[in-house]
Amino acid sequence: MGKLKKLVGDTAIYGLSSIIGRFLNYLLVPLYTYKIAAESGGYGVVTNIYAYTALILVILTFGMETTFFRFANKEGVNPLKAFSTSLISVGGVALIFIALCSVCLPWISDALGYADHPEYIEMMAIVVAIDAFQAILFAYLRYQKRPIKFAALKLLFIFLNIGMNLFIFLLAPKMCEWCPSLMGWYSPSYQVGYIFVVNLICTSLITFGFLPELKALRNGFDKSLMKEMWKYTWPLLIFGIIGIMNQVADKICYRFIVPGQEGETQLGIYGACVKIAMIMAMITQAFRYAYEPFVFGENREEAKKSKDMQAKVMKYFVIFTLLAFVAVMSYIDVLKFIISSDYWEGLDAVPIVMMAEIFMGIYFNLSFWYKLTDQTYWGAIISAIGCAVLLAINFLLVPQIGYMACAWGGFAGYGICMVLSYLIGRKKNPVPYKLMPIFGYFALAVGIFLAEKYMREFLYPGSTVIAIIVNTLLMILYLAVVMYNERVLVKQVVSGVKRKLLKR
């Protein structure tokens, strides 16, 4: 129970940087959608380029975060040597990437459809290279169990990013009227470009926060260790590429399937609405930050206890993410104001994308059987199948149903990965997951969502106040069922809180 509390505590701190940080970052969603008209397709450009950067980030880190954790906890390996080797290898690849992009910039920007703005590609190439380097540094903080500094640097980036965006989109246009002589550098029509400029500045500044950690580079680069790490990490690279393709392939392919202004407009609508669903991605990311070092840090002698713990964590993960799903869908009539009404037509994609994110989180939980047994090639195989399903649905259905095919593609792709990982893992390295409670909570959450949708459309259409009251009662019903079924855990938590209060 003590280890589970430690995991919950670390997840909460990592969540501060992920959930609260991204919540603050949501300020940029209404800012962008209210300032960049849907029909302009500008937000579609942002969505598309960020999809490319997410894919490239996975390639440049090539699974070294997970590989570092594995080797830093491996018997006979110096953790500092594993860190410096990982950091030098990723940093070297990032530098080569920047050089290649600089040389081939005209060709790359033309191929991606940004020949008029090659600087977009150049700026984001530098950003993603720095992000890859920082990924290993952030992993080192997680390994050292230093979530406070981790959260502080993540939040610093968020505050810098928000502050500079507010200046560019709100204050700078006013300053052009008040003192035009000081604002000769500012162009009101360059809105999309300024988003990338701000990202580049903020990302670069955060690197200075890692100066103490960079001293570990003195441990040098170990060629023999890197060979061992490469054997472990190359399947993770394939797995990571395919995994991120499951998240961004729709946003990359959309402009090729639906070319021109129409494609950028629809992609912008889909990208804006998906931001509402990203609360699920925040939760799974915060959980991953804490859970990965937790699992890899377990001793071999505690393998059986670790499996029991994985089974418990899976159930609690499902309970909490489904609560987030119910909460978002219960208050979607309020949350939709995060984005401009020009983008509301894409709101039907939100529940589908949220459920796909839950499937992805479950898949992450299930993935430890092949990571802990050094059979990472299974991750590549399973993710490849899921990616193939996603791409097939996108290419077949986008011409018929537009961006809704993107949402259903992610749902089907992650669903396939989740099922396959469970079935194969049950034979390779079984974990005693309790499926009946998990299925029960899924049925309850989906039932509440369908009931809310039916009542909103047929019993009280257009009445937001009634919808919020009824939906709140249904969300309380979900919580009541959870608290009753998990009453043993609830009693333990309550008793623990009481003991702490009495000590104080």
C-alpha positions in Angstrom: 0.0 0.0 0.0 2.9 2.3 0.8 4.3 2.0 -2.8 0.9 2.6 -4.2 0.7 5.8 -2.2 4.1 6.9 -3.4 3.0 6.3 -7.0 -0.2 8.3 -6.4 1.9 11.1 -4.9 4.4 11.3 -7.7 1.6 11.1 -10.3 -0.1 14.1 -8.6 3.1 16.1 -8.8 3.8 15.2 -12.4 0.1 16.0 -13.0 0.8 19.5 -11.7 3.0 20.1 -14.7 0.9 18.1 -17.1 -2.7 18.6 -16.2 -2.5 22.1 -14.6 0.1 23.2 -17.1 -2.0 22.1 -20.1 -5.1 23.6 -18.4 -3.3 26.9 -18.4 -2.2 26.3 -21.9 -5.9 25.9 -22.8 -5.9 29.7 -22.6 -4.2 29.6 -26.0 -7.0 27.5 -27.6 -9.7 30.2 -27.3 -7.0 32.8 -28.1 -6.1 31.0 -31.4 -9.6 30.0 -32.4 -11.1 33.4 -31.7 -8.2 35.3 -33.4 -7.7 32.8 -36.3 -10.9 32.4 -38.2 -11.9 28.8 -39.0 -12.3 29.5 -42.7 -8.8 30.8 -43.0 -7.3 27.4 -42.3 -4.6 28.9 -40.1 -5.3 26.7 -37.2 -5.2 23.7 -39.6 -1.6 24.7 -40.4 -0.7 24.8 -36.7 -2.4 21.4 -36.2 -0.6 19.9 -39.2 2.9 21.1 -38.4 2.7 20.1 -34.7 1.7 16.6 -35.9 4.9 16.4 -37.9 7.0 17.6 -34.9 5.4 15.0 -32.6 6.4 12.3 -35.1 10.0 13.6 -35.5 10.4 13.9 -31.7 9.8 10.2 -31.4 12.4 9.5 -34.2 15.0 11.8 -32.6 14.6 10.2 -29.1 14.4 6.7 -30.6 13.1 5.1 -27.4 16.1 6.2 -25.3 13.9 7.4 -22.4 12.6 3.9 -21.7 16.0 2.4 -22.5 17.7 4.7 -20.0 15.3 3.6 -17.3 15.9 0.0 -18.1 19.7 0.2 -18.1 20.0 2.7 -15.2 18.3 0.0 -13.1 20.2 -2.9 -14.6 22.7 -4.8 -12.5 26.3 -4.0 -13.3 25.5 -0.7 -15.2 26.6 2.7 -13.9 23.4 4.9 -14.0 25.5 8.0 -14.7 27.2 6.3 -17.6 23.8 5.2 -18.9 22.6 8.8 -18.7 25.6 10.4 -20.3 25.6 7.8 -23.1 21.9 8.3 -23.8 22.2 12.1 -23.7 25.2 12.3 -26.1 23.6 9.9 -28.6 20.3 11.8 -28.7 22.0 15.1 -28.8 24.3 14.0 -31.6 21.3 12.8 -33.7 19.5 16.1 -33.0 22.4 18.1 -34.3 22.6 16.0 -37.5 18.9 16.5 -38.0 19.1 20.3 -37.7 22.0 20.3 -40.2 20.1 18.2 -42.7 17.0 20.3 -42.4 19.0 23.5 -43.0 20.5 22.1 -46.2 17.3 20.5 -47.5 14.9 23.2 -46.3 13.6 24.4 -49.7 12.8 20.8 -50.8 11.2 19.8 -47.5 9.0 22.9 -47.2 7.8 22.4 -50.8 7.1 18.7 -50.3 5.0 19.5 -47.1 3.1 22.3 -48.8 4.8 25.2 -47.1 6.9 26.6 -49.9 5.7 30.1 -49.1 6.7 29.8 -45.5 9.9 27.6 -45.2 10.7 29.4 -41.9 7.8 27.5 -40.3 9.6 24.2 -41.0 13.0 25.6 -40.0 11.8 27.0 -36.6 10.0 23.8 -35.7 12.9 21.6 -36.7 15.1 23.4 -34.2 12.3 23.2 -31.5 11.9 19.4 -32.0 15.7 18.9 -31.8 15.9 20.8 -28.5 12.8 18.9 -27.2 14.5 15.6 -28.0 17.6 16.6 -26.1 15.5 17.8 -23.1 13.5 14.5 -23.1 16.5 12.7 -21.8 17.2 15.4 -19.2 13.6 15.2 -18.0 13.9 11.4 -17.9 16.9 11.8 -15.7 14.9 14.0 -13.3 12.3 11.2 -13.1 15.0 8.6 -12.5 16.3 10.7 -9.6 12.8 11.0 -8.2 12.8 14.8 -8.5 9.2 15.6 -9.6 9.4 19.1 -8.1 12.1 20.4 -10.5 10.4 18.4 -13.3 7.1 20.2 -12.7 8.8 23.6 -12.2 10.5 23.5 -15.6 7.4 22.2 -17.4 5.3 25.0 -15.8 7.9 27.6 -16.5 7.6 26.8 -20.2 3.8 27.0 -20.0 3.8 30.4 -18.3 6.4 31.8 -20.8 4.5 30.4 -23.7 1.2 31.8 -22.5 2.6 35.2 -21.6 4.3 35.7 -25.0 1.3 34.5 -26.9 -1.0 36.9 -25.0 1.5 39.7 -25.9 1.6 38.8 -29.6 -2.2 38.3 -30.1 -3.6 40.9 -27.6 -1.1 43.6 -26.7 1.1 43.9 -29.8 -1.8 45.0 -32.1 -2.7 47.7 -29.6 0.9 48.8 -29.3 1.0 49.1 -33.1 -1.7 51.9 -32.7 -0.1 53.5 -29.7 3.6 53.5 -30.7 4.1 52.2 -34.3 7.7 53.3 -34.3 8.5 50.5 -31.7 6.5 47.8 -33.5 8.1 47.9 -37.0 8.9 44.2 -36.5 5.3 43.2 -36.0 3.0 42.1 -38.8 -0.7 41.4 -37.9 -1.0 38.9 -40.9 1.8 36.7 -39.6 -0.3 35.2 -36.7 0.5 31.5 -37.4 4.2 32.3 -37.8 4.4 34.0 -34.4 3.1 30.8 -32.7 6.2 29.0 -33.9 8.5 31.9 -33.0 7.2 31.9 -29.4 7.6 28.1 -29.1 11.2 28.4 -30.3 12.1 31.1 -27.8 10.4 29.3 -24.8 11.9 25.9 -25.6 15.4 27.4 -25.9 15.2 29.2 -22.6 14.1 26.1 -20.7 17.4 24.4 -21.6 19.3 26.7 -19.2 17.4 25.1 -16.3 19.3 21.9 -16.9 22.8 23.3 -16.5 23.4 21.3 -13.2 22.3 18.0 -14.9 24.5 18.6 -17.9 27.6 18.2 -15.7 26.9 14.4 -15.9 28.2 14.6 -19.4 31.7 14.3 -17.9 30.9 10.5 -17.6 31.4 10.3 -21.3 30.1 8.0 -24.0 30.4 4.2 -23.6 30.4 2.5 -27.0 29.9 -1.0 -25.7 27.0 0.1 -23.5 25.4 1.9 -26.4 25.5 -1.3 -28.5 23.6 -3.0 -25.7 21.2 -0.1 -25.4 20.6 -0.1 -29.2 19.6 -3.7 -29.2 17.0 -2.9 -26.6 15.9 0.4 -28.1 15.5 -0.2 -31.8 12.2 -2.1 -31.4 11.1 0.8 -29.2 11.9 3.2 -32.0 9.7 1.3 -34.4 7.1 0.9 -31.6 7.3 4.7 -30.9 7.0 5.7 -34.6 4.0 3.5 -35.1 2.5 4.6 -31.7 2.8 8.3 -32.5 1.5 7.7 -36.0 -1.6 6.4 -34.3 -1.9 9.8 -32.7 -0.9 12.1 -35.6 -1.3 10.2 -38.8 -4.8 11.6 -39.4 -3.5 15.2 -38.9 -0.6 14.5 -41.3 -2.5 12.7 -44.0 -5.6 14.9 -43.9 -4.2 17.7 -46.1 -3.2 15.1 -48.7 -6.6 13.4 -48.7 -8.5 16.7 -48.7 -6.1 19.1 -50.4 -6.3 22.9 -50.5 -8.2 25.4 -48.3 -11.0 23.0 -47.5 -8.6 20.4 -46.0 -6.9 23.1 -43.8 -10.3 24.4 -42.6 -11.6 21.0 -41.7 -8.4 20.0 -40.0 -8.4 23.2 -38.0 -12.0 22.4 -36.8 -11.0 18.9 -35.8 -7.8 20.0 -34.2 -9.5 22.6 -32.1 -12.2 20.3 -30.9 -9.7 17.5 -30.1 -8.1 20.0 -27.6 -11.1 19.5 -25.4 -10.5 15.8 -25.3 -6.8 16.2 -24.5 -7.5 16.2 -20.8 -7.3 12.4 -21.1 -3.9 12.7 -22.7 -2.8 14.8 -19.8 -3.9 12.2 -17.3 -2.2 9.3 -19.1 1.0 11.4 -19.6 1.2 12.3 -15.9 0.5 8.7 -15.0 3.2 7.5 -17.4 5.8 9.8 -15.9 5.4 8.3 -12.5 4.6 4.7 -13.4 7.5 3.9 -15.8 10.3 4.5 -13.3 8.2 2.9 -10.6 7.8 -0.4 -12.5 11.4 -0.6 -13.8 12.7 0.1 -10.3 11.0 -3.0 -8.9 13.4 -5.8 -7.7 13.2 -9.2 -9.4 12.3 -10.8 -6.1 9.2 -8.7 -5.9 8.0 -9.8 -9.4 4.8 -11.4 -8.1 3.9 -8.5 -5.9 4.7 -6.2 -8.8 2.2 -8.1 -11.0 -0.5 -7.8 -8.3 0.3 -4.1 -8.1 0.0 -3.7 -11.9 -3.4 -5.3 -11.8 -4.6 -2.9 -9.0 -3.1 0.1 -10.8 -4.9 -0.9 -14.0 -8.2 -0.9 -12.3 -7.7 2.4 -10.6 -6.4 3.9 -13.8 -9.6 2.9 -15.6 -11.8 4.2 -12.8 -10.1 7.6 -12.8 -10.0 8.1 -16.6 -13.6 7.1 -17.0 -14.5 9.6 -14.3 -12.7 12.2 -16.4 -14.6 11.0 -19.5 -18.0 11.3 -17.7 -17.0 14.8 -16.3 -16.0 16.2 -19.6 -19.1 14.9 -21.4 -21.3 16.0 -18.6 -20.1 19.6 -18.9 -19.5 19.7 -22.6 -22.1 22.5 -23.0 -19.8 24.7 -20.9 -16.5 23.4 -22.0 -17.3 24.0 -25.7 -16.8 27.8 -25.0 -13.0 27.0 -24.8 -13.1 27.3 -28.6 -14.9 29.7 -30.9 -18.4 28.8 -32.1 -17.0 28.6 -35.6 -15.4 25.3 -34.6 -18.3 23.7 -32.7 -19.4 21.5 -35.6 -16.5 19.2 -34.7 -17.7 18.5 -31.1 -19.1 15.1 -32.0 -15.5 13.9 -32.3 -14.7 14.6 -28.6 -16.2 11.5 -26.9 -14.7 9.2 -29.5 -11.2 10.8 -29.2 -11.5 10.6 -25.4 -12.3 7.0 -25.4 -9.4 6.3 -27.8 -7.1 8.1 -25.3 -8.4 5.7 -22.6 -7.6 2.8 -24.8 -4.1 4.2 -25.3 -3.6 4.5 -21.6 -4.7 0.9 -21.0 -2.4 -0.2 -23.8 0.5 1.6 -22.1 -0.4 -0.3 -18.8 -0.4 -3.6 -20.7 2.9 -2.9 -22.5 5.1 -3.6 -19.5 5.1 -7.4 -20.1 7.3 -7.0 -23.2 9.4 -4.2 -21.8 10.2 -6.1 -18.6 11.0 -9.3 -20.5 13.1 -7.5 -23.2 10.7 -8.5 -25.9 10.1 -5.0 -27.1 9.7 -6.2 -30.7 6.2 -7.2 -29.7 5.4 -3.5 -29.2 6.4 -2.8 -32.7 4.3 -5.6 -34.2 1.2 -4.7 -32.2 1.5 -1.0 -32.8 2.0 -1.6 -36.5 -1.3 -3.5 -36.8 -3.1 -0.7 -34.9 -1.5 1.9 -37.2 -2.5 0.0 -40.3 -6.1 -0.1 -39.1 -6.0 3.7 -38.3 -4.6 4.6 -41.8 -7.1 2.3 -43.6 -10.0 3.9 -41.9 -8.7 7.4 -42.6 -8.1 6.8 -46.3 -11.3 4.9 -46.8 -13.7 7.1 -44.8 -12.3 10.6 -44.8 -13.7 11.3 -48.3 -17.2 10.2 -47.0 -17.4 11.4 -43.4 -14.5 13.9 -43.2 -12.7 14.4 -39.9 -15.0 12.0 -38.0 -13.1 9.2 -39.7 -10.0 10.5 -37.9 -11.7 10.1 -34.6 -13.0 6.6 -35.4 -9.6 5.6 -36.8 -7.9 6.4 -33.5 -10.6 4.6 -31.6 -10.2 1.4 -33.7 -6.4 1.6 -33.8 -5.9 1.9 -30.1 -8.7 -0.6 -29.4 -6.9 -3.2 -31.6 -3.6 -2.5 -29.8 -5.2 -2.9 -26.4 -6.8 -6.2 -27.2 -3.8 -7.7 -28.9 -1.4 -6.7 -26.1 -3.7 -8.2 -23.5 -4.1 -11.5 -25.4 -0.4 -12.0 -26.2 0.7 -10.8 -22.8 -1.6 -13.3 -21.1 0.5 -16.0 -22.6 3.9 -14.4 -22.4 3.9 -12.8 -19.0 0.4 -12.9 -17.4 -0.8 -10.3 -15.0 -4.0 -11.1 -12.9 -6.1 -8.2 -14.2 -9.6 -8.1 -12.8 -11.7 -7.8 -16.0 -15.2 -7.9 -14.6 -15.0 -4.7 -12.5 -13.2 -2.9 -15.4 -15.9 -4.0 -17.9 -18.5 -2.9 -15.4 -17.1 0.6 -15.0 -16.9 1.0 -18.8 -20.5 -0.1 -19.1 -21.6 2.4 -16.4 -19.6 5.3 -17.9 -20.8 4.7 -21.5 -24.4 4.2 -20.3 -24.3 7.6 -18.5 -22.9 9.2 -21.6 -25.6 7.8 -23.9 -28.3 8.7 -21.3 -27.0 12.3 -21.2 -26.9 12.5 -25.0 -30.4 11.2 -25.4 -31.9 13.5 -22.8 -30.0 16.5 -24.1 -31.3 15.9 -27.7 -34.9 14.8 -27.0 -36.1 15.7 -23.4 -34.6 19.2 -22.9 -33.0 20.4 -26.1 -31.4 23.8 -25.8 -31.7 24.0 -22.0 -28.1 24.1 -20.7 -29.0 24.6 -17.0 -31.2 21.5 -16.8 -28.6 19.5 -18.7 -25.9 20.5 -16.2 -28.1 19.6 -13.2 -29.1 16.2 -14.6 -25.6 15.4 -15.8 -24.1 16.4 -12.4 -26.5 13.9 -10.7 -25.4 11.2 -13.1 -21.8 11.9 -12.5 -22.5 11.6 -8.7 -24.1 8.2 -9.5 -20.8 7.1 -11.1 -18.8 8.2 -8.0 -21.3 6.5 -5.7 -21.0 3.2 -7.5 -17.2 3.5 -7.4 -17.0 4.4 -3.7 -19.3 1.5 -2.9 -17.4 -1.1 -4.9 -14.0 0.2 -3.8 -15.1 0.8 -0.2 -12.1 -1.0 1.3 -9.7 1.3 -0.5 -11.8 4.3 0.4 -11.7 3.3 4.1 -7.9 3.0 3.9 -7.5 6.4 2.3 -9.9 8.0 4.9 -8.1 6.4 7.8 -4.7 7.5 6.4 -6.0 11.1 6.2 -7.3 10.9 9.7 -4.0 9.7 11.0 -2.1 12.5 9.3 -4.6 15.1 10.7 -4.2 13.7 14.2 -0.4 13.9 14.0 -0.6 17.5 13.1 
